[in-house]
Amino acid sequence: MLDTIIKHARIADGSGNPWYWGELGIKDGRITHVGGTGSIDVEARHVLDASGDVLAPGFIDGHCHSDLMIMDYPESGIKMQQGVTAEIVGNCGLAPAPFIPERADLLREYITPVIGSTNKPWTWRSVGQFMDAIHASRPAEHMATYVAHGALRIGVMGFENRPPTDVEMEAMKAIVREGMESGAIGLSIGLLYAPGSYATKHEIAELCRVVAEYGGLLSTHIRGEGRHLLPSIDEVIWIAEQSGVSLHVSHLKAAGRSNWGKVLEALERIESARARGMDVTCDVYPYHAGSTTLTTVLPPWILEGGLAGVLEALKQPAIRKKLHEELAEEQEDWDNLVASTGWHSVVISALQTAANKMLEGKSIAEVAELRGVHPIDAMMDLLLEESGKITIVYYHMDNNDIEQVIRYSQSLVASDSLHCETGKPHPRLYGTFPRLFAKYVRERKLISLEDAVRKVSSFPAARFRLGKRGLLVPGYAADLVLFNPDTIQDQATFEDPRQYPTGISHVFVSGQWTMEHGQFRDVYAGSMLRAASSVQGCCQHHAHSQA
């Protein structure tokens, strides 16, 4: 006897092939039967009538920052409501591990504006121990992680703006190796963020040689997404070519009006690399605004020494004068996106102090007008008042560029959502996956329903080596979502982002009925996924995939 049979469904199996009318059987957390109507001739404890809804593999958020949020909110309602059954964390070089107590303050300052914090004690030290801590939190969804370059560099070198010594390089390689042997899916880097921005391509390539031994992936927030977009793409392709690692470009975009249209050239460079036999892919989120920390508008030199050093520097008149000069125009050695986009495009989404809460949702230009100061002074003053912990929404992309990347065959769709307990988060936190189907499938008809399902299921499952999931195939994990393609709709807006979507009726994780019409059923069936290894040599038994 089966546990569950789902009947009368439009089956989009994740492969990209056309949907068909059919039914699916589940037993012990796995798919046992899938086929046309009437193909299952055994009984089940539960029979669910899909009533013509689309039955698809559970969506996989291939790029997000829920590393700590999952510990405080293991039910993961924000993502479950969108049909998400697995998330990939440790992105952009940002992660809570490795955690070196001697540099705890530096690490927390580095990650808090993006990843947030947790009420739980930091009981881990290594990447593997952090993965164990997530698993022990009994999440409702699955999680997988990268080894984060920024976190490991802080642990070994702090915020030193220099190449590592031989001893430091070996220490960093040991951290990468431990993470990969524990089942991490690869190495992530944030070349825009200090201390990632202090790393040369040679340093990254050396670390990636370790990742390549395990068949892992290099995921990269490239050094520049504006004026320096194309050289930045060339840099990470060089790293991948030198090290032999597979490459994934995070949230591909052309930021700043003067750079719009360059994504086509970026895609051409990716295609050229693929034509040479390189394994290169990318992801994209379906919004024309990004979200990050306010410190990213500052030049890299001021970030040396970490956040404490930044705040001390902002108190000095000579430094403030220099920032006025540099932020007023484009720079040769770093992307000054404000120069091309303007302060009206930099909108505050989260602040720490009660005194400034009224400024959430306002642009830096509006804050400057309210205070009667120059926008650069308003920005610097706010950073001092908020101890540097300010999250922003940045309106700097073109919708045509977004559509080009969504349509690209080698792109998957992910949220890049930040952990945000207060303020006005980017609506992608609540709406990414329904938005893909509502706007780009149903309204814009940019891609087919089947290809949209592929971009959020089998593609990320295979890309991140998550084992037998992402397809509706016998023997695969029964992570499933049922949705109405005619009514699925994101409700989250930039003005009112904390709104759940509509049109998703049921979510199953590991074969267990987890969400029904927006109601969590108090089922915690998720796990920490360990990457399926293609390791060369003796370490193969360490990395495995949990279903």
MIVO-485090 format. One record per residue (C-alpha): z, x, y. Coordinates in steps of 0.05 Angstrom, whole numbers, plus 32768, in hexadecimal, padded with zeros to 4 digits. Each point is the difference from the previous one (the first is absolute). Layout:
<sites>
ZXY/...
</sites>
This chain:
<sites>
800080008000/7FEE80188046/80308001803A/7FCF7FE28032/7FB97FE58002/7FDD7FF68043/7FC77FCD7FFB/7FC87FE5802C/7FFC803F802B/7FC780228023/800980457FE2/7FF0803B802D/801280377FCF/8004803A8031/7FC180237FE9/7FD47FE48038/7FD97FD67FCE/7FF37FB78011/803B7FD07FF6/7FFD7FCD7FC8/80277FC37FE8/803280147FCD/804780097FE8/803180397FF3/803A800B7FCF/803F802A800B/8033801B7FCF/80368035800A/7FE780128045/7FB8800D7FED/7FBF7FDA7FFF/7FEF7FEC7FB8/7FC47FD2800A/7FCE7FF58037/7FC07FD97FFB/7FDA7FC0800F/801D7FBB8001/801B7FEC7FBB/7FFF80477FE5/804B80047FF3/80137FD97FC0/804A80137FFB/803D7FDE801D/802B80198039/80467FF3801A/7FE37FF28046/7FBC7FE68014/7FEB80058049/7FC67FD8801B/7FDE802B8035/7FDA7FC3801A/7FC480298013/802580388025/7FE880487FFA/802780287FCC/7FFE804A8011/8027803F7FEF/803D8008802D/7FED80238041/801380498008/801280188045/7FE380467FFC/801F801A8041/80417FE8801F/804480198016/80317FD47FD8/8024803D7FE3/80467FEA8017/7FF37FB7800E/7FFA7FF37FB5/804880167FF6/801E7FCF8031/7FCE7FC87FF0/7FEE80097FB6/7FE47FB97FFE/7FC9801B802F/7FF17FBB801B/7FD380198038/7FCF801E7FCE/800A7FD07FC7/7FEC7FC6802E/7FBC80248008/7FF480067FB5/8014804A7FFE/801E80177FBE/8000804C800D/8007802E803C/7FEF8049800A/80338025802B/800D80488017/7FC27FFD802D/7FED802A803D/803080377FEC/803A7FD1800E/80357FF37FCA/804B80037FF5/7FF880367FCB/800980397FF5/80427FF88023/802380418012/80467FF0801B/7FFF803C8030/7FC47FE18023/80127FB77FF7/80007FF1804B/7FBB801E8009/7FE37FD77FC6/80207FBF8017/7FE7800A8048/7FBB800E7FE4/7FF87FC37FD4/802B7FC98020/7FCD7FE68033/7FCD7FF47FC8/80287FF67FC0/80407FE6801F/804480097FDF/80287FE37FC7/80477FE77FF6/800180237FBD/801C80477FF9/7FCD80387FF9/801380157FB9/7FC080277FF2/7FEA80468010/7FBE800A7FDC/7FC17FD57FFF/800E7FED7FB8/80477FEA8011/7FE67FD58039/7FD07FDF7FCF/803B7FF37FD1/80277FE1803B/7FC87FD0800E/7FFC7FEC7FB7/804B7FF67FFE/7FFC7FD0803C/7FDD7FCE7FD1/7FC57FEF802D/7FD97FBF7FF7/7FBE80278007/7FE780447FE7/8002803F802A/7FDE80447FFB/8007803C802E/7FE180408019/80248041800D/80038001804C/7FEC80428021/80267FF38040/80417FF37FDC/7FF9803D7FD2/7FEE802D803B/803D7FE88027/802A800D7FC3/7FE780487FFA/7FEE80138047/801C7FCC8030/7FD27FF6803C/7FE980488004/7FBA8006801D/7FE8803A7FD6/7FE280107FBC/803180017FC6/801780417FE3/7FEF80107FB8/80467FEA7FEC/7FFA7FBE8027/7FBB7FF27FE3/801B80097FB9/803A7FD18011/7FCF7FCB8019/7FD480087FC3/803D7FF77FD4/80107FBE8023/7FB87FE87FF6/800380147FB7/80427FDB7FF5/7FE47FC28020/7FC080027FD8/8025800A7FBF/802C7FC58012/7FC37FD48006/7FEC8002804A/7FB77FEE800B/7FF1803C802C/800F80208043/7FFD7FDC8043/7FF980238042/80067FE98048/7FD980338028/800A7FD88040/804C80037FFA/802C803E800A/801080267FD4/7FC17FED7FDA/7FD78011803D/801B80487FFC/7FE1800B7FBB/7FBE80247FFB/7FCA7FEA7FD1/800F803E7FD6/80497FEA7FF7/7FEB7FBB7FE9/7FCB801B7FD1/8033802D7FDF/802F7FC47FF3/7FC57FD67FE8/7FF080327FCA/80417FEA7FDF/7FEE7FB78009/7FBC800C7FE1/8021801D7FC1/801C7FBA7FF3/7FC17FDA8012/80237FE6803E/7FE57FE78042/8004801C8047/800A7FC68031/7FF980138048/800E7FE48045/7FCD802F801F/800F802D803C/7FD97FD78032/7FE47FB97FFE/7FE180018045/7FD880378021/8010802E7FC5/7FEF7FCE7FC9/7FC480257FE3/801E80468000/803E7FE17FE1/7FD67FE17FC8/7FDF80447FF5/804480217FFC/801C7FD47FC8/7FBE80047FD9/8005804C8005/80487FFC7FE5/7FEA7FD57FC6/7FC4802C7FF1/802980408001/80397FE57FD5/7FDA7FD37FD0/802B7FC48011/7FE77FB88006/80027FE88048/80137FBD801F/7FFA7FF7804C/80357FD1801A/7FF17FC68030/7FBB801A8015/7FF17FED8048/7FE280188042/80377FFB8034/7FF17FFA804A/7FC57FDC8020/7FD98040800C/8002800E7FB5/7FEB7FBC7FE7/7FC580047FD0/801580447FE3/80197FE07FC0/7FB77FFD7FE9/7FFC804C8006/804380067FDD/7FE77FD57FC6/7FC0802A7FFD/802B803F7FF8/80287FDF7FC8/7FC07FEB7FDE/7FE380468007/803E801D7FDF/7FFA7FCD7FC8/7FB780137FF7/801880487FF4/802D7FE77FC8/80417FF98027/802F7FC67FF3/800C7FE28045/80157FB98014/80237FDE803B/80287FC38013/80007FD1803C/802C7FC9801D/7FDD7FC1801C/801A80038048/7FE7801F8040/8045801B8012/802A80357FDE/804A800B7FFF/802880408004/803680238027/7FFE800B804B/800A804B7FF8/7FB980047FE3/7FE47FFA8047/802180438011/7FDE80447FF7/801380267FC0/802280398025/80397FD58019/80117FE97FBA/801880447FE9/80497FFE7FED/7FFD7FB67FED/80157FC38027/803E8020801F/7FD38036801E/7FD17FCB801C/80387FDB8022/801C803F801F/7FBC80148019/7FF47FBB8021/803C800D802C/7FE0803D801F/7FD77FF58040/7FCF80387FEF/7FF17FE27FBC/7FF77FBA801D/7FCF801D8033/7FD980227FC9/7FFD7FC07FD8/7FE47FDB803D/7FC980338003/7FEE80007FB6/80057FB57FF4/7FD27FF2803B/7FC2801A7FDC/7FE0800F7FBC/801780407FDE/7FD980337FD9/8033800F7FCA/80207FBB7FF3/7FED7FB78005/801A7FE18041/7FF07FB87FEF/80227FE5803E/7FCD8023802C/7FC87FD87FE1/80257FBF7FF1/80327FF78038/804B7FF08003/7FF17FB57FFF/7FEB800A7FB7/8043801E7FEB/802F7FC47FF1/804980077FEE/80107FDF7FBD/804880177FF2/8038801D802A/804780137FED/802B7FEE803C/80157FBA8015/7FF380118049/7FB6800B7FF3/7FF27FC97FCD/7FDE7FD78036/7FC980348002/7FE97FF57FB9/7FBA7FE38001/7FEF80208043/7FD08039800B/80168042801F/7FD57FED803C/80287FBF8008/804280257FF8/7FE980328036/7FEF7FC7802F/80437FDE7FF4/80258040800F/7FD480178038/7FEF80437FE1/7FC380247FE3/7FF17FED7FB7/800C80477FE9/80457FFF8020/800D7FBC7FE1/7FEE801B7FBC/802C803E8007/803B7FD8801C/7FFC7FCF7FC6/800080377FCD/803F801C801F/80227FBC8004/7FEE7FF07FB7/800F80457FE3/7FB680067FF0/80007FC77FCD/7FCA7FD2801A/7FC97FDF7FD7/7FBF7FEA8021/7FC27FD77FF3/7FC380268018/7FC17FD98012/7FCB80367FF9/7FCC7FEA7FCC/7FBE7FDB7FFF/7FF57FC47FD2/7FBA80187FEE/801D80427FE7/80347FDB7FD6/7FCA7FD67FDF/7FD6803E7FF0/803B801E7FDA/80137FC07FDD/7FB97FF87FE8/7FFC80487FE7/7FFE80027FB4/803380387FFB/80357FE1802C/803D7FD87FEA/80287FD2802D/804A800F800E/80337FEA8034/801C8042801C/803C7FD38011/803E801E801E/80487FED7FF1/80177FD7803C/80427FDA7FFF/7FFE7FF1804B/7FCE7FF38036/7FB87FEB7FF8/7FE180247FC4/7FB680087FF8/7FE77FBF7FDE/7FE280297FC8/804780027FE3/7FFB7FB57FF2/7FB67FF17FFD/7FD280387FE7/7FEA7FE47FBD/7FF67FB78012/7FDB8018803E/7FCF80267FD5/7FED7FC17FDB/80047FD0803B/7FDB80288035/7FD380317FDC/7FEE7FD87FC2/80027FB68015/7FF18003804A/7FD88040800C/7FE280027FBA/8002804C8007/800F800C7FB6/80037FD37FC3/80407FE37FE6/7FF880297FC1/7FF880418026/803C7FF0802B/80297FF67FC1/7FE680437FE5/801580248040/80487FE97FF8/800880037FB5/7FD7802A7FCF/7FE980328035/804780148016/801B7FFB7FB9/7FCC80337FE8/8003802B803F/804B80087FFC/800280087FB4/802D7FC37FF5/7FED7FF67FB7/7FEB7FBE7FE2/80037FD2803C/7FD07FE68035/7FD27FDC7FCF/80057FBF7FDA/7FF480207FBC/80277FF87FBF/803680357FFB/80068008804B/80407FF18028/80057FB68012/8008800B804B/7FDB7FC3801B/7FF47FD6803E/7FE57FB98007/7FE27FEC8043/7FD27FCC801E/7FC48023801E/7FF37FC6802F/80467FFF801F/801C80467FF9/801180158047/802A80338025/802E7FE08034/801D803F801F/7FE780118046/800F80388030/80277FCF802B/80267FE17FC6/7FFA802F7FC4/80397FE97FD4/7FDA7FC77FDE/7FF07FFA7FB6/7FB97FF07FEA/7FE87FC07FDE/7FD37FF27FC5/8022802B7FCB/80217FD57FCA/801B802E7FCA/8010804A7FF4/8010801F7FBD/801E80467FF7/8002801D7FBA/7FEF7FBB7FE5/803C7FE08022/7FF77FC68030/801B80208040/7FE77FD7803B/7FED7FB68004/7FE47FE18040/80258032802B/80427FFA7FDA/801D803D7FDE/80197FEF7FBB/803680367FFD/7FD880287FCE/8002804C8005/7FCB80197FD0/7FE5803B8027/8007804A7FF0/7FF38046801A/7FBA80117FE8/7FF480477FE9/7FB980198008/7FD780067FC1/7FF5804A7FF9/7FC180287FF2/802980408005/7FE380407FE5/802D80267FD2/80487FF97FEC/801B7FCE8032/7FDB7FC27FE7/803C7FDE7FE3/80267FFD8042/7FD27FD08026/7FF47FBC7FE2/7FF17FB98014/80347FC97FFB/7FE57FBA7FF8/
</sites>
